C-alpha cells in the first residue's frame, strides 16, 4: 500500500512499518493474549459500561455508577465460580478426554473446548515423521470438507507430552486448537496433558483459593505472606459484602460479626505491638551496653556475656 499510494517518504508510516512486529496481529500469534485483541477488549468494556453511564453522566454520578458496575462484576464472577464448581456438565462417560476437561475447566472454557473437540473430525493426519526426539504430524483438512483446504504442522514431544502447532492458537489464546486435539486423539490420550491446562482456565482459578488447595501457608512475617493475607481477606470480605448487602437481616448479622471481630483484632494487634516494643527496647539496651563496655567481637568466654544475654 505504501508503494501503491506513493508514501515511501512518509516518516510516520515508515516507522510504523519498522515496528510492525509490535502491533500487527500476524506477528503476535505466539504471544498470550487470552484470545483477546485490543478492539474486542475495548468494545467489551464499552458495552459493559454503557449500561451504567452515558455522555450526560457527571463526575459524581460516574463514581456511583462505577461502584455499581464493579459490584455487578463481582456478583457475576462469584455466581459463575459457583456454577463452574458445583454444576455438572453433561458428558458421555466413555469420552474420557472430555470428562477430564469437564473436571478441570470452568463452564465457559469447557464449552469452548468441547466445540474444538467436536471439530477434530474435519481433520486428518496425512503423515508422520521424527526429527530427533520430536514427533512431527502433518494435519490437513479432510477432502470431503467443502471450502478452503488448510494444512498445519504439529510438533510433539513424546517424553514431556508438550506440543506446538503452526497455527499458534494455543500460544495466543491458551486453548487447545483442533490440530493439537487431533494429535492427542491420535495418541489415544485419556487426559489433557498438564502443559496445555492454563491455571486461569481451571475451576477455582482464584489465586488464593488455589493456594489453600495446595495447603500453602500464609503464616509468617514476610511481606509476601502479609500480601497474601491482605488479598485473601479483601476478596472474601468483598464476596461477603455482595452477598449480604441486598438483605437487611444478612447485613445485620455481618455487621455484628465484624464489630466483634474488630474488637478481638484490636486486642491481638495491641498485644503484638507491645511485645514488639519490649523486644526492641531490650535489644537497644543490649546494644548500648555493648558499645559502653567496648566488648570484642568474640567474647563467648567473657563473664559479661551472661548479663547481656539476660537483657536481650
C-alpha positions, 0 to 999 in steps of 0.5 A, spaced: 500 500 500 505 504 501 508 503 494 501 503 491 499 510 494 506 513 493 508 514 501 515 511 501 517 518 504 512 518 509 516 518 516 510 516 520 508 510 516 515 508 515 516 507 522 510 504 523 512 499 518 519 498 522 515 496 528 510 492 525 512 486 529 509 490 535 502 491 533 500 487 527 496 481 529 500 476 524 506 477 528 503 476 535 500 469 534 505 466 539 504 471 544 498 470 550 493 474 549 487 470 552 484 470 545 483 477 546 485 483 541 485 490 543 478 492 539 474 486 542 477 488 549 475 495 548 468 494 545 467 489 551 468 494 556 464 499 552 458 495 552 459 493 559 459 500 561 454 503 557 449 500 561 451 504 567 453 511 564 452 515 558 455 522 555 450 526 560 453 522 566 457 527 571 463 526 575 459 524 581 454 520 578 460 516 574 463 514 581 456 511 583 455 508 577 462 505 577 461 502 584 455 499 581 458 496 575 464 493 579 459 490 584 455 487 578 462 484 576 463 481 582 456 478 583 457 475 576 464 472 577 462 469 584 455 466 581 459 463 575 465 460 580 459 457 583 456 454 577 463 452 574 464 448 581 458 445 583 454 444 576 455 438 572 456 438 565 453 433 561 458 428 558 458 421 555 462 417 560 466 413 555 469 420 552 474 420 557 478 426 554 472 430 555 470 428 562 477 430 564 476 437 561 469 437 564 473 436 571 478 441 570 475 447 566 470 452 568 463 452 564 465 457 559 472 454 557 469 447 557 464 449 552 469 452 548 473 446 548 468 441 547 466 445 540 474 444 538 473 437 540 467 436 536 471 439 530 477 434 530 473 430 525 474 435 519 481 433 520 486 428 518 493 426 519 496 425 512 503 423 515 508 422 520 515 423 521 521 424 527 526 429 527 530 427 533 526 426 539 520 430 536 514 427 533 512 431 527 504 430 524 502 433 518 494 435 519 490 437 513 483 438 512 479 432 510 477 432 502 470 431 503 470 438 507 467 443 502 471 450 502 478 452 503 483 446 504 488 448 510 494 444 512 498 445 519 504 442 522 504 439 529 510 438 533 510 433 539 514 431 544 513 424 546 517 424 553 514 431 556 507 430 552 508 438 550 506 440 543 506 446 538 502 447 532 503 452 526 497 455 527 499 458 534 492 458 537 494 455 543 500 460 544 495 466 543 489 464 546 491 458 551 486 453 548 487 447 545 486 448 537 483 442 533 490 440 530 493 439 537 486 435 539 487 431 533 494 429 535 492 427 542 486 423 539 491 420 535 495 418 541 489 415 544 490 420 550 485 419 556 487 426 559 489 433 557 496 433 558 498 438 564 502 443 559 496 445 555 491 446 562 492 454 563 491 455 571 486 461 569 482 456 565 481 451 571 475 451 576 477 455 582 482 459 578 482 464 584 489 465 586 488 464 593 483 459 593 488 455 589 493 456 594 489 453 600 488 447 595 495 446 595 495 447 603 500 453 602 501 457 608 500 464 609 503 464 616 509 468 617 512 475 617 514 476 610 511 481 606 509 476 601 505 472 606 502 479 609 500 480 601 497 474 601 493 475 607 491 482 605 488 479 598 485 473 601 481 477 606 479 483 601 476 478 596 472 474 601 470 480 605 468 483 598 464 476 596 461 477 603 459 484 602 455 482 595 452 477 598 449 480 604 448 487 602 441 486 598 438 483 605 437 487 611 437 481 616 444 478 612 447 485 613 445 485 620 448 479 622 455 481 618 455 487 621 455 484 628 460 479 626 465 484 624 464 489 630 466 483 634 471 481 630 474 488 630 474 488 637 478 481 638 483 484 632 484 490 636 486 486 642 491 481 638 494 487 634 495 491 641 498 485 644 503 484 638 505 491 638 507 491 645 511 485 645 514 488 639 516 494 643 519 490 649 523 486 644 526 492 641 527 496 647 531 490 650 535 489 644 537 497 644 539 496 651 543 490 649 546 494 644 548 500 648 551 496 653 555 493 648 558 499 645 559 502 653 563 496 655 567 496 648 566 488 648 570 484 642 567 481 637 568 474 640 567 474 647 563 467 648 568 466 654 567 473 657 563 473 664 559 479 661 556 475 656 551 472 661 548 479 663 547 481 656 544 475 654 539 476 660 537 483 657 536 481 650 
